[in-house]
Amino acid sequence: MTAKTPDPAEASVPSSGPSSAPAPADDQHAELLAVLPRITRLSAALTRSRVTDRAAEAAGLALDRPAVGVLISLRTAGTPLRIGEIAERMQVVGPHVTRQVQALEKRGLVRRVADPHDRRVSLIELTGPGTDAANRYVTSVLGWFSGVLADWPDQDREDLIRLLTRLTDDVTARLARLEEDGPDAPPR
């Protein structure tokens, strides 16, 4: 008989008995500590499974992940964006997006248009083929996730979307505050 290796995601938080690791300050932290291994496992599973790469292949896109990210940022925005806005949505620096946009322009998937409010600034928008490519990708990746959630009750799916949206917004806002305050500022 072989011993089963414990799954860290299924491990419970130890009681307040003697331990070499400090105990969480309160029950709220204990709950968060219990979910961390699951977040790590989810991230690893999505990376290992190459869901986004497979969706790009299924959509017929011979593009790397950052280029697809630019297309999806523009697709979800539904309006032309500045390079800085795309970078912010992708959580990367502007020069990285500039290189991706230039490559996508050469392929005819995006184009630059004048900003109607400031003619000195260019906006990036999807072309017809770029919109088609982004739509094929979105259909593929959402189809995969729909399959994962197919057996979930409607209320659970709605709760997941609502809570993930809230978590993402709150994490993004907190990180933006940290950037504004600088590395030496006290946490708020």
Phi, psi and omega in degrees: 000129180259146179280138177283132175287126181296141177273118182301334180287339180262355182291141176270162178285131183297154177289181186279024177288180182298139181202155178278340179265142178293143179282150176302152184293328181205177182298327179299317178292326178297319178296318179294320178299322180292331183273338182306313178299329179290321177297316178299316180296319178297313180301314180296319180296317180293321178293311183297323182284346180058040181307312183291321178296318179294323178295320178296317178297315180297329180277358180075027181260116175266062183233151175280169185303316179298322179294319176297322178301321177296313180301316182291323177300316179291320181297314182286333177291323181073009181208154177300148182232154170285158177306315181298324178291321177296315180301317179298316179297326181271352182061045178226177180272155183306313181301328177297316180291321179304315179298317180295317180298317179300317179294320179291326176298316180299330180272357178077022182265337175223164175214159176267139176226154180290140174287122182295342181265343182205096185298345179282346186251139174261143171252154179251131177226155176288143170273177176304308178298327177293318177297315178300316180296314180297319179295319178298317179297310181300317179300317181294310183290322178290328175299319179296310181293327177298323177296321178297320185265007187302325182269001180282142173297153180308316182297322178295317178297316178297318179296318179300311181298314181297313184287322177294322177297314180297315180299313180299314179299316181292318178295315180298317179296318181293319178295322178297318177298319179298318178296318180296320184284335182089164187291338184265357182286147177292148180295147176231000000 
